């Protein structure tokens, strides 16, 4: 039980549910609506085929300074999606907009505002924001003074739809969330949120294109960037280790495929140190020598990256932020090829490889053996160019402000 609470605090409810229910029999989970991130009552009440007047007759907004309601599940210390979300809340505040964070949960016990504040305050990965934290109340909603409601995950799209306010609806989309689930009820409930009529602002071009083409959503996008304040080249020479972003509790990160890649890599390069980070792998079957770093703090990552020549980052849905962060640190990312990744970044230092374990392992060997390895390390950060996250923030704000004013 203590381990579960530690996981909840560190990673938030999404990763915690993945860990807990992943260890239970699938049939048990399938018969329990309490395992869903969305409250069953909220899911039942939403009829997106008949939107109410609160959605069809939105506010006419003329004010320069906006009141923004961000509805989210409680953040976790290691939740990269929440950390990026807070980055954009900070951008909105810097532009003069007033933000309120509404914590939403399907649990019978309301989320703790104090706990959420503490998680954010204790981690340097979270930007400092002035936003008030409030537990979302289904009866009172966000209030009439709110100009825009921003859903931040599929489960929060349901209270956003049902809220009585006439505020304009937006959807901050960081991934194709139906793919987080097997084809079943949660897949459908997540997919349906793209039909709610919200204005989507997406992380990268693949999501914007997919949601517009397949669901008719109005979409804008912001580009990915790297936080060069935390990621930089401190070792400008050729490196002799490799890295794998290992999260067995996150299916879209293809942990098992990555282990197959690295098992072959270890056979080809038995003397190379293989670093695994992202989750504590104690008790997991990893059939080759490795260093289990677990979940590292932001301050620890750059030092690790600067020892590595190649970083294996697998993403089966929207691209991870890691490839650009690795490039900022002089690491060549080895990434599974596909439009979900290529439409987000065409950086020349990303090594896109077909999802064949042998092919990916050989590419990692080739990176280590390049005669110009040191020159490439030093050239990588400059390839990022613009935009940095500030430009991404401006892209987001332009889309939001244009959408609010109709």
LOLO-240893 format. One record per atom (N, C-alpha, C): x negated, y negated, z negated; residue in one letter. Coordinates in steps of 0.001 Angstrom, whole numbers, padded with zeros to 6 digits, always signed. Atoms other than C-alpha are relative to their C-alpha. Example, Ala and Ser with C-alpha at 12.3 -4.5 7.8 and 13.67 -1.06 7.14 Angstrom:
-000890+001190+000000a-012300+004500-007800a-000900-001200+000000a+000820+001190+000060s-013670+001060-007140s+000770-001090-000730s
END
This chain:
-000825+001207+000000x+000000+000000+000000x-000856-001251+000000x+000878+001165+000016x-002811-002430-000837x-000626-000234+001363x+000596+000134-001330x-004413-001708+002533x+000992-000625+000973x-001014+000567-000881x-001133-002532+004267x+000157-001493-000237x-000122+001429+000290x-000855-005885+002476x-001215-000766+000507x+001193+000665-000537x-004451-006708+003405x+000106-000157+001515x-000171+000071-001446x-003653-005911+007030x+001004-001077+000370x-001009+001021-000266x-000543-008109+006908x-000593-001388-000127x+000592+001318+000222x-002524-011048+005527x-001010-000334+001091x+001061+000268-000968x-005350-010653+008004x+000528-000140+001420x-000382-000087-001402x-003480-009875+011213x+001431-000421+000288x-001373+000386-000236x+000127-010938+010700x+000891+001215+000208x-000939-001120-000044x+003276-008828+011056x-000094+000846+001252x+000032-000786-001238x+002745-007773+014673x-001008+001137-000094x+001028-001038+000081x-000543-005918+014145x+000281+000964-001141x-000322-000873+001128x+000646-004597+010793x+001028+001050+000403x-000991-000964-000461x+003719-003015+012354x-000615+001008+000956x+000663-000921-000929x+001528-001545+015090x-000756+001075-000752x+000782-000968+000770x-000667+000105+012483x+000893+000959-000770x-000851-000839+000837x+002083+001346+010195x+000835+000951+000842x-000911-000839-000763x+004545+002589+012780x-000731+000864+001006x+000795-000856-000866x+001804+003927+015013x-000377+001294-000671x+000351-001208+000745x+001081+006461+012265x+001224+000838-000370x-001223-000752+000282x+004699+007537+011922x+000474+000712+001260x-000566-000693-001152x+006600+009891+014154x+000819-000988+000817x-000657+000985-000854x+007929+007954+017147x+001515+000057-000130x-001453-000107+000109x+011445+009299+016690x+000504-000749-001216x-000397+000710+001211x+011598+007892+013151x+000092-001487+000263x+000008+001433-000294x+010658+004427+014365x+001119-000373+000949x-001016+000304-001002x+013064+004635+017283x+001387-000114-000614x-001316+000011+000626x+016000+005202+014912x+000117-001052-001094x-000028+001012+001048x+015169+002250+012666x-000136-001379+000612x+000068+001342-000557x+016076-001237+013867x-000810-000933-000881x+000775+000860+000890x+014235-002637+010827x-001454-000102+000431x+001379+000066-000467x+010964-001913+012615x-000194-001066+001058x+000124+000984-001071x+011738-004541+015247x-000406-001356-000557x+000389+001349+000399x+010223-008000+015108x+001188-000950-000013x-001194+000837-000026x+013594-009545+015957x+001042+000594-000939x-001094-000468+000848x+016448-009352+013462x+001104+000580+000880x-001015-000674-000812x+019093-006950+014752x+001214-000898+000225x-001147+000897-000155x+021862-009508+014117x-000264-001051+001071x+000335+001001-001011x+020049-012084+016234x+000030+000607+001395x+000007-000657-001305x+019502-009623+019069x+001423+000274+000483x-001379-000321-000371x+023187-008652+018999x+000782-001243+000408x-000787+001220-000241x+024457-012245+019039x-000361-000707+001299x+000430+000716-001205x+022489-013409+022075x+000638+000628+001238x-000510-000396-001316x+024459-013161+025324x-000543-000997+001008x+000662+000940-000901x+022110-014757+027812x+000742-000170+001319x-000798+000176-001217x+024664-014247+030597x+001040-001105-000168x-000974+001062+000271x+026887-016866+028899x-000611-000996-000984x+000638+000960+000910x+024686-019629+027458x+000995-001039-000494x-000895+000974+000604x+026395-022045+025112x-000309-001424+000425x+000155+001411-000361x+026800-025791+025456x-001292-000584-000560x+001250+000499+000566x+023780-026320+023223x-001165+000208+000963x+001045-000259-000989x+021692-024893+026082x+000293-000655+001339x-000350+000543-001318x+023585-026120+029132x+000100-001519+000003x-000108+001465+000095x+023923-029713+027862x-001068-000520-000963x+001081+000396+000914x+020497-030577+026391x-000080-001506-000181x+000199+001411+000304x+019495-033892+024873x-000636-000742+001167x+000716+000919-000877x+018530-036812+027054x-001018-000722-000867x+001065+000502+000870x+015188-037805+025569x-000715-001149+000689x+000737+001154-000527x+013658-041236+026076x-001150-000412-000908x+001031+000392+000958x+011452-041536+022981x-001383+000458+000470x+001375-000370-000344x+007694-041531+023496x-000534+001050-000955x+000457-000950+001014x+007037-039680+020244x+001085+001042-000230x-000978-001077+000042x+008742-036302+020134x-000028+000732-001339x-000101-000912+001136x+009966-034122+017274x+000051+001421+000550x+000145-001335-000567x+008844-030591+018103x+000163+001057-001082x-000207-001128+000913x+010075-027433+016362x-000651+001238+000613x+000705-001198-000450x+007680-024493+016761x+000482+001172-000849x-000488-001159+000738x+009331-021206+015783x-000972+001152+000231x+001009-001052-000131x+006848-018426+015053x+000132+001021-001118x+000197-000975+001065x+006281-015230+013135x-001136-000472-000890x+001063+000468+000895x+004025-015747+010091x-001383+000324+000552x+001348-000219-000533x+000360-016144+011083x-000810+000951-000867x+000974-000821+000712x-002404-013714+010124x-001390-000572+000201x+001346+000575-000072x-006040-014551+009479x-000706+000359+001294x+000691-000431-001204x-007243-012540+012466x+000862-000010+001244x-000919+000019-001136x-004349-013282+014818x-000446-001031+001025x+000480+000918-001022x-005902-014766+017950x+001110-000776+000669x-001112+000714-000606x-002507-015626+019404x+000456-001170-000844x-000372+001104+000885x-001613-017712+016354x-001076-001085-000004x+001082+000991+000005x-005025-019384+016346x+000073-000890+001229x-000126+000795-001218x-004560-020470+019943x+001249-000867-000050x-001231+000767+000149x-001010-021581+019201x-000236-001251-000843x+000277+001156+000850x-002241-023841+016403x-000897-001011+000712x+000818+000920-000796x-004788-025307+018808x+000900-000979+000767x-000891+000846-000794x-001898-026609+020916x+000926-000833-000881x-000711+000852+000958x+000063-027812+017899x-000863-001210-000343x+000919+001108+000292x-003007-029892+017054x-000056-000981+001160x+000003+000893-001163x-003092-031268+020611x+001268-000849+000028x-001257+000749+000002x+000575-032255+020329x-000021-001094-001062x+000078+001010+001058x-000055-034056+017034x-000952-001120+000392x+000952+001026-000428x-003070-035862+018466x+000610-000931+001043x-000688+000825-000994x-000772-037122+021243x+001118-000832-000618x-000989+000817+000687x+001519-038672+018624x+001334+000674-000243x-001253-000710+000218x+004210-035998+018435x+000038+000609-001406x-000188-000552+001336x+005620-034745+015110x+000406+001470+000119x-000213-001443-000119x+005514-030989+014674x+000469+000591-001327x-000432-000796+001143x+007343-028683+012290x-000116+001469+000384x+000184-001430-000237x+006463-024989+012020x+001073+000755-000773x-001068-000790+000604x+009451-022728+011364x-000413+001471+000015x+000408-001392+000125x+008538-019261+010078x+001219+000906+000117x-001109-000919-000272x+010801-016519+011404x-000439+001431-000273x+000319-001399+000270x+010928-012912+010248x+001281+000818-000002x-001140-000915+000051x+013232-009931+010627x+000087+000734-001333x+000030-000706+001281x+012300-008687+007145x+001098-000521-000925x-001041+000406+000945x+014844-008776+004336x-000511-001056-000970x+000614+001009+000859x+012413-010848+002250x-000498-001156+000860x+000447+001128-000822x+011847-014366+003622x-001521-000117+000007x+001451+000211-000028x+008309-015186+004747x-000410-001063-001002x+000506+000926+001003x+006152-017102+002291x-000689-001183+000667x+000631+001216-000513x+005343-020689+003208x-001388-000168-000599x+001307+000149+000656x+002524-020765+000654x-001020+000966+000590x+000906-000994-000585x+001016-017585+002083x-000431-000429+001399x+000338+000439-001353x+001184-018941+005635x-000974-001172-000036x+000921+001138+000127x-000457-022207+004593x-001387+000477-000404x+001292-000484+000488x-003196-020307+002763x-000764+000721+001097x+000654-000722-001096x-003927-018042+005743x-000645-000979+000968x+000513+000990-000952x-004359-021053+008008x-001138-000807-000613x+001012+000843+000645x-006351-023093+005488x-001306+000740-000228x+001192-000765+000366x-008778-020285+004662x-000838+000440+001193x+000714-000469-001190x-009820-019527+008247x-000433-001179+000861x+000506+001066-000863x-012046-021836+010275x+000455+000178+001442x-000500-000224-001356x-010521-020273+013406x+001292-000773+000261x-001227+000783-000149x-007354-022304+012745x-000324-001487-000051x+000143+001450+000104x-007377-026018+013578x+000841-000549-001154x-000776+000679+001035x-006163-028373+010874x+001164-000741+000650x-001179+000693-000519x-002626-029606+011526x+000748-000652-001153x-000812+000692+000999x-000283-031965+009705x+001408+000574-000104x-001362-000514-000085x+002821-029954+010543x+000480+000575-001330x-000638-000607+001165x+005200-029020+007748x+000367+001449+000325x-000414-001396-000130x+005785-025283+007231x+001360+000167-000674x-001355-000195+000516x+009433-024297+006744x+000447+001414+000366x-000626-001276-000351x+011231-020950+006570x+001220-000292+000868x-001124+000259-000900x+013650-020857+009493x+001294+000504-000624x-001314-000320+000539x+017256-020911+008297x+000985+000066+001162x-000885-000197-001146x+019734-019491+010789x+001246-000879-000071x-001208+000808+000135x+022587-021573+009387x-000253-001461+000350x+000265+001423-000231x+021008-025028+009415x-000814-000249+001257x+000791+000178-001210x+018622-024479+012326x-001068-001065-000158x+001110+000956+000017x+016076-027117+013256x+000450-001438-000229x-000484+001355+000252x+018296-030192+012860x+000176-000804+001274x-000362+000787-001178x+019731-032769+015243x-001102-000941+000467x+001051+000949-000383x+016607-034941+015216x-001080+000646+000863x+001015-000719-000773x+014602-032272+017062x+000223-000199+001494x-000087+000201-001448x+013840-033015+020711x-000277+001278+000791x+000362-001217-000727x+012351-029664+021710x-000247+001133-000982x+000286-001238+000726x+012346-026129+020333x-000947+000823+000859x+001000-000767-000736x+009323-024069+021321x-000052+001407-000588x+000149-001406+000379x+009609-020286+021111x-001439+000415+000274x+001424-000324-000107x+006189-018725+020619x-000275+001497+000113x+000109-001445-000155x+006819-014977+020912x+001391+000514+000298x-001315-000445-000474x+009625-012821+022247x+001035+000009-001107x-000975-000081+001090x+011241-012338+018842x+000517-001378-000388x-000429+001352+000364x+011365-016107+018246x+000863-000640+001076x-000898+000517-001032x+013175-016670+021539x+001459+000193-000401x-001382-000254+000419x+016299-015227+019881x+000526-001093-000922x-000494+001139+000781x+016655-017800+017087x-000047-001303+000786x+000043+001207-000830x+015622-020450+019619x+001252-000105+000861x-001212-000028-000820x+018521-019419+021868x+001231-000316-000839x-001192+000117+000839x+021006-019278+018993x+000085-001309-000766x+000001+001220+000810x+019984-022512+017278x+001052-000985+000523x-001080+000887-000453x+022908-024989+017361x-000477-001318+000594x+000512+001265-000510x+020668-027921+018286x+000100-000071+001523x+000030+000246-001442x+020902-029458+021757x-001413-000344+000478x+001391+000224-000410x+017116-029761+021827x-000320+000843+001227x+000426-000761-001180x+015469-028665+025051x-000850+001189-000438x+000664-001252+000368x+014080-025134+024989x-001239+000241+000861x+001254-000360-000663x+010516-024195+025822x-000467+001348-000539x+000509-001335+000351x+008669-020901+025699x-001506-000018+000240x+001463-000037-000064x+004930-020846+024919x-000387+001471+000155x+000180-001417-000332x+004020-017560+026621x-001488+000296+000160x+001418-000345-000064x+000598-016036+025991x-000248+001391+000567x+000187-001338-000554x+001213-012517+027279x+001343+000513+000491x-001226-000653-000456x+003733-010282+029028x+000399+000988-001088x-000218-000734+001241x+005161-009024+025771x+000819+001282+000135x-000633-001313-000137x+007463-006257+027062x-001011+001140+000093x+001005-001055-000169x+004283-004346+027897x-000623+000431-001321x+000489-000428+001304x+003511-004155+024179x+000706+001280-000470x-000857-001086+000467x+006142-001401+023924x+000192+001054+001087x-000456-000991-000986x+007105+001886+025589x+001308-000481+000627x-001246+000369-000653x+010008+001606+028012x+001161+000433-000883x-001062-000288+000955x+012884+001353+025556x+000645-001293-000447x-000796+001140+000462x+014962-001048+023485x-000834-001259-000176x+000807+001196+000233x+012164-003384+022412x-000560-000557+001301x+000430+000472-001319x+010838-003541+025961x+001102-000858+000621x-001115+000719-000616x+014287-004609+027191x+000284-001302-000739x-000281+001212+000768x+014856-007081+024353x-001068-001060+000230x+001068+000959-000295x+011468-008685+024988x+000134-000536+001415x-000133+000421-001395x+012001-008759+028748x+001171-000957+000186x-001177+000856-000143x+015443-010331+028381x-000292-001454-000336x+000265+001388+000401x+013914-013422+026783x-000458-000850+001175x+000411+000752-001183x+012526-014409+030183x+001200-000418+000845x-001238+000351-000702x+016146-014711+031331x+000837-000999-000803x-000761+000886+000882x+017189-017129+028569x+000151-001411+000563x-000095+001337-000579x+016741-020198+030776x-000951-001006-000603x+000979+000906+000601x+013835-021653+028796x-001034-000427+001045x+001115+000486-000827x+011035-023673+030390x-001277+000651-000525x+001194-000701+000434x+007958-021471+030226x-001269-000798+000247x+001350+000558-000152x+004484-022892+029626x-000945+001132-000370x+000696-001271+000145x+002081-020024+030089x-001508-000165-000076x+001456-000084+000066x-001501-019110+029319x-000505+000622+001295x+000547-000482-001255x-002997-018847+032786x+001037+000191+001090x-000852-000032-001180x-001626-018409+036279x+000751+001290+000224x-000685-001269-000254x-000715-014723+036263x+001378+000013-000641x-001298+000029+000671x+002065-015186+033715x+000953-000975+000675x-000862+000987-000652x+003383-018329+035409x+000579+000575+001289x-000461-000585-001265x+003587-016506+038739x+000966+001149-000244x-000836-001171+000275x+005061-013311+037273x+001379-000398-000508x-001284+000375+000592x+007783-015008+035219x+000859-000788+000979x-000747+000736-001018x+008758-017335+038056x+000532+000936+001072x-000377-000896-001106x+008804-014612+040721x+001024+001047-000427x-000814-001153+000394x+010428-011792+038746x+001234-000366-000813x-001106+000345+000894x+012753-013682+036383x+000607-001367+000293x-000550+001299-000354x+013373-017056+038005x-000253-001087-001021x+000306+001014+001003x+011858-018966+035082x-000638-001220+000640x+000782+001202-000294x+010757-022545+035494x-001275+000099-000822x+001257-000201+000720x+007077-022309+034607x-001027-001063+000351x+001253+000724-000167x+003989-024419+034151x-001072+000826-000697x+001079-000756+000629x+000589-023143+033101x-001052-000954-000542x+001248+000651+000386x-002483-024237+031220x-001124+000999+000217x+001133-000859-000300x-005916-022893+032044x-000687+000480-001272x+000835-000499+001084x-008078-020760+029787x-001282-000821-000078x+001278+000681+000204x-011203-022323+028325x-000740+000718-001120x+000810-000563+001087x-013961-021481+025873x-000300-001091-001015x+000311+000923+001089x-014591-023110+022513x-001517-000083-000140x+001465+000090-000008x-018171-024229+023086x-000558-000555-001306x+000484+000388+001328x-018352-025621+019552x-000388+001230-000815x+000284-001228+000738x-018432-022015+018329x-000775+001024+000815x+000660-000980-000856x-019820-020116+021327x-001015-000704+000889x+001074+000618-000783x-023165-021033+022888x-001180+000960+000063x+001201-000821-000141x-026473-019531+024010x-001043-000468-001008x+001100+000263+000937x-028932-019404+021123x-001187+000914+000271x+001068-000912-000429x-030972-016548+022620x-000048-000022+001521x+000004+000166-001454x-031917-017547+026188x-000753+001088+000756x+000759-001073-000643x-033810-014327+026902x+000917+001177+000339x-000747-001224-000295x-032708-010955+028255x+000349+000715-001308x-000470-000657+001217x-030705-008972+025698x-000033+001520+000168x+000187-001453-000033x-030865-005287+024779x+001133+000775-000668x-001129-000673+000626x-027475-004511+023169x+001256-000252+000831x-001279+000213-000671x-023853-004258+024343x+001101-000104-001052x-001121+000301+000890x-020478-005160+022842x+001277+000571+000601x-001334-000423-000427x-016964-003703+023016x+001028-000582-000945x-001114+000514+000782x-013814-005465+021865x+000946+001167-000265x-000656-001262+000335x-012304-002473+020073x+001163-000243-000948x-001201+000148+000827x-008714-002715+018808x+000939+001170+000281x-000839-001172-000272x-007124+000736+018663x+001472-000212-000303x-001406+000244+000338x-003911-000720+017202x+000697-000860+001043x-000566+000852-001040x-003389-002917+020275x-000116+000747+001321x+000072-000926-001135x-002491-000603+023151x-000513-000672+001266x+000397+000659-001246x-003027-003206+025863x-001499-000256+000085x+001456+000154-000025x-006711-003427+024877x-000709+001316+000338x+000516-001232-000607x-007163+000163+026134x-001195+000572-000763x+001094-000493+000837x-009282+001395+023232x-000525+001350+000476x+000431-001348-000381x-009338+005023+024368x-000782-000024+001307x+000742+000139-001254x-010407+004048+027885x-001384-000572-000261x+001294+000581+000335x-013161+001905+026417x-000948+001006-000624x+000844-001035+000612x-014418+004820+024328x-000538+000947+001069x+000475-000846-001098x-014617+006947+027494x-001119-000690+000775x+001046+000766-000690x-016610+004190+029203x-001296+000049-000794x+001207+000100+000825x-019014+003874+026304x-000625+001361-000278x+000577-001338+000149x-019411+007616+025884x-000922+000303+001181x+000852-000189-001177x-020734+007735+029447x-001192-000950-000033x+001107+000957+000105x-022792+004586+028878x-001057+000509-000978x+000945-000516+000998x-024361+006147+025782x-000808+001167+000553x+000745-001088-000635x-025308+009189+027850x-001076-000556+000934x+000949+000592-000943x-026975+006954+030447x-001069-000832-000698x+000910+000901+000717x-028572+004579+027924x+000029+000341-001496x-000138-000442+001396x-028948+006486+024639x-000712-000883-001012x+000759+000827+000942x-031358+003951+023119x+000591-001395-000194x-000598+001333+000086x-029087+000903+023533x+001020-000039-001133x-000954+000172+001101x-027176-000339+020466x+001358-000414+000549x-001373+000291-000412x-023410-000325+021019x+000736-000595-001194x-000698+000719+001070x-021560-002898+018877x+001500+000022+000260x-001450-000026-000091x-017837-002430+018232x+000571-000972-001022x-000611+000976+000904x-015814-005294+016765x+001418-000284+000451x-001397+000287-000255x-012170-006286+016521x+000923+000703-000978x-000784-000785+000955x-010930-003646+014058x-000955+000926-000734x+000809-000947+000762x-012380-001497+011305x+000283+001414+000510x-000167-001308-000631x-012952+001860+013017x-000339+001161-000926x+000217-001081+000961x-013625+003831+009846x+001131+001022+000123x-000993-001053-000142x-011865+007158+010342x+000436+000262+001422x-000334-000216-001405x-011470+006764+014107x-001097+000839+000658x+000952-000862-000699x-013132+009245+016453x-000758-000809+001044x+000881+000710-000935x-016013+007419+018135x-001204+000913+000230x+000945-001111-000166x-018213+010157+019672x-001379-000400+000507x+001356+000415-000371x-021478+008241+020073x-000514-000939-001086x+000548+000929+001003x-023840+006216+017854x+000459-001428+000285x-000517+001356-000174x-022480+002720+017269x-000109-000747-001318x-000092+000845+001188x-022285-000187+014848x+001440-000482-000108x-001388+000380+000236x-018786-000709+013410x+000024-001312-000781x-000008+001314+000648x-018491-004437+012673x+001361-000346-000601x-001326+000338+000486x-014771-004384+011942x+000485-001313+000593x-000520+001298-000427x-012962-007704+012194x-000905-001095-000557x+000981+000993+000421x-015554-010479+012100x+000621-001382-000117x-000380+001404+000060x-015126-014091+011065x-000532-000724+001227x+000404+000781-001168x-015430-016704+013785x-001476-000353-000050x+001391+000434+000130x-018801-017823+012421x-000989+001127+000272x+000894-001137-000192x-020236-014325+012817x-000112+000443+001454x-000081-000553-001347x-019349-013756+016453x-001144-000445+000898x+001002+000488-000950x-021833-015976+018273x-001348+000677-000206x+001257-000689+000262x-024809-014362+016558x-000012+001397+000585x-000101-001334-000586x-023600-010915+017589x-000055-000076+001521x-000026+000104-001457x-022856-012000+021145x-001390-000281+000566x+001304+000383-000525x-026342-013466+021538x-001028+001128-000052x+000851-001187-000076x-027849-010011+021033x+000387+000901+001170x-000585-000932-000965x-025766-008508+023834x-000144-000494+001435x+000079+000301-001431x-026276-008356+027588x+001361+000119+000662x-001302-000262-000614x-022832-006992+028454x+001050+000156-001082x-001125-000155+000912x-019437-007101+026780x+001163+000640+000724x-001135-000700-000597x-016690-004620+027620x+001288-000543-000609x-001266+000582+000452x-013304-006363+027401x+001095+000514+000922x-001071-000592-000789x-010274-004423+028591x+001324-000653-000361x-001313+000589+000233x-006890-006055+029008x+000932+000482+001092x-000941-000567-000953x-003938-004340+030658x+001197-000907+000232x-001043+000992-000253x-001634-007362+030430x-000707-001317+000317x+000685+001261-000304x-002666-011027+030397x-001438+000039-000508x+001410-000040+000347x-006402-011622+030254x-000241-000527-001411x+000427+000456+001317x-008036-012024+026865x-000792-001298+000131x+000883+001171+000044x-009795-015235+025847x-001471+000401-000058x+001382-000404+000254x-012925-013181+025169x-000948-000143+001185x+000979+000106-001079x-014457-013089+028673x-000657-001374+000109x+000602+001331-000107x-014946-016863+028765x-000823-000334-001236x+000800+000212+001208x-016156-016923+025156x-001331+000738+000094x+001242-000744-000199x-018703-014238+026005x-000924-000729+000967x+000814+000737-000972x-019885-016214+029026x-000656-001203-000656x+000581+001151+000698x-020384-019270+026815x-001189+000408-000849x+001104-000512+000812x-022701-017090+024707x-001044+000746+000827x+000982-000639-000863x-024563-015700+027720x+000178+001487+000182x-000296-001427-000138x-022886-012285+027808x+000808+000217+001277x-000750-000323-001215x-021689-010739+031086x+001209+000862-000360x-001172-000802+000331x-018074-009576+030570x+000250+001057+001079x-000425-001073-000894x-017154-006227+032124x+001491+000192-000245x-001446+000117+000155x-013407-006460+032745x+000683+000888+001036x-000769-000803-000948x-010870-004116+034334x+000598-000886+001080x-000460+000800-001132x-009976-005378+037793x+001517+000051+000110x-001437+000063-000202x-006425-006509+038500x+000456-001438+000038x-000488+001378-000086x-004312-009596+039225x+000246-000635-001360x-000227+000547+001339x-003502-009979+035509x-001241-000670-000555x+001253+000615+000427x-007167-010866+035002x-000532-000985+001041x+000567+000864-001040x-008260-012326+038345x+000778-001303+000176x-000793+001215-000161x-005367-014804+038494x-000164-000958-001169x+000288+000868+001140x-006509-016195+035142x-001366-000648+000150x+001345+000566-000166x-010207-016642+035912x-000725+000685+001153x+000852-000510-001076x-012418-016278+038974x-001462-000337-000269x+001383+000324+000341x-015623-017079+037086x-000949+001032+000611x+000880-000942-000709x-018527-015558+039067x-000764+000948-000908x+000745-000874+000901x-020102-014022+035965x+000865+001096-000624x-000846-001106+000448x-017083-011858+035147x-000178+001167+000957x+000207-001211-000796x-017807-008330+036353x+001313+000777+000041x-001249-000736-000158x-014455-007045+037612x-000298+001375+000587x+000341-001374-000369x-014626-003258+037887x+001276+000845-000017x-001146-000916+000065x-012029-000581+038777x+000006+000778-001316x-000134-000628+001321x-010694+001229+035718x-000373+001479+000038x+000582-001344+000046x-012825+004341+036229x-001123-000037-001024x+001021+000076+001052x-014923+005059+033116x-001425+000038+000531x+001354-000089-000528x-017968+006058+035136x-000440-001275+000685x+000341+001238-000704x-017847+002923+037297x-000295-001125-000985x+000212+001060+000983x-017577+000647+034276x-001299+000232-000772x+001246-000307+000709x-020399+002434+032464x-001208-000346+000864x+001128+000306-000891x-022672+002137+035500x-000200-001503+000138x+000140+001457-000117x-021910-001588+035797x-000685-000566-001241x+000669+000458+001217x-022964-002092+032182x-001495+000313+000055x+001417-000350-000158x-026220-000266+032914x-000673-000969+000966x+000568+000916-000992x-026787-002464+035979x-000265-001376-000607x+000197+001307+000639x-026353-005606+033882x-001249+000018-000872x+001178-000107+000870x-028939-004428+031372x-001297+000058+000798x+001222-000230-000767x-031422-003555+034116x-000287-001083+001032x+000237+001058-000992x-031129-006734+036197x-001338-000685-000272x+001275+000695+000213x-034568-008304+036742x+000170-001485-000304x-000243+001427+000242x-033006-011786+036585x+000924-000211-001201x-000939+000058+001125x-031142-011117+033317x-000129-001290-000795x+000193+001210+000804x-032688-014038+031422x+000519-001234+000732x-000484+001142-000776x-031942-016504+034231x+001527-000059-000014x-001464-000036+000021x-028317-015385+034281x+000548-000406-001367x-000413+000421+001341x-028017-015788+030513x+000037-001519-000089x+000092+001463+000104x-029109-019406+030817x+000969-000710+000945x-000894+000631-000975x-026862-020077+033831x+001477+000141-000364x-001413-000298+000257x-023646-018672+032395x+000794-001166-000583x-000839+001048+000591x-022474-021545+030155x+000390-001095+000986x-000306+001066-000957x-022704-024087+032978x+001099+000407+000971x-001023-000455-000944x-020400-021920+035104x+001409-000262-000511x-001327+000238+000555x-017516-022638+032740x+000546-001347+000435x-000410+001313-000473x-017441-026299+033740x+001247-000489-000695x-001296+000419+000498x-014042-027885+033309x+001027+001049+000433x-000372+000793+001154x-011542-027433+031883x-000548+000576-001301x+000153-000505+001352x-012419-027232+028237x+001401-000007-000621x-001332-000116+000591x-009593-026761+025754x+000738-001338-000043x-000693+001295+000004x-008902-030499+025676x+000770-000206+001293x-000718+000108-001273x-007998-030411+029366x+001185+000957+000031x-001122-000939+000096x-005869-027321+028744x+001131-000611-000829x-000998+000683+000812x-004117-029308+026024x+000742-001064+000779x-000649+001013-000827x-003439-032116+028473x+000955+000643+001006x-000896-000714-000915x-001980-029632+030963x+001284+000402-000715x-001168-000380+000787x+000332-028337+028249x+000883-001206-000290x-000776+001181+000375x+001385-031819+027147x+000711-000615+001198x-000662+000543-001190x+002098-033002+030683x+001239+000822+000345x-001146-000859-000302x+004375-030006+031254x+001115-000192-001028x-000992+000159+001064x+006111-030419+027891x+000717-001339+000117x-000603+001335-000023x+006682-034168+028167x+000865-000191+001243x-000814+000068-001214x+007931-033889+031747x+001278+000816-000169x-001166-000853+000183x+010257-031035+030792x+001001-000570-000988x-000894+000580+001007x+011674-032805+027732x+000847-001114+000601x-000711+001148-000579x+012650-035809+029817x+000783+000371+001255x-000846-000483-001083x+014362-033666+032421x-000532-000312+001370x
END
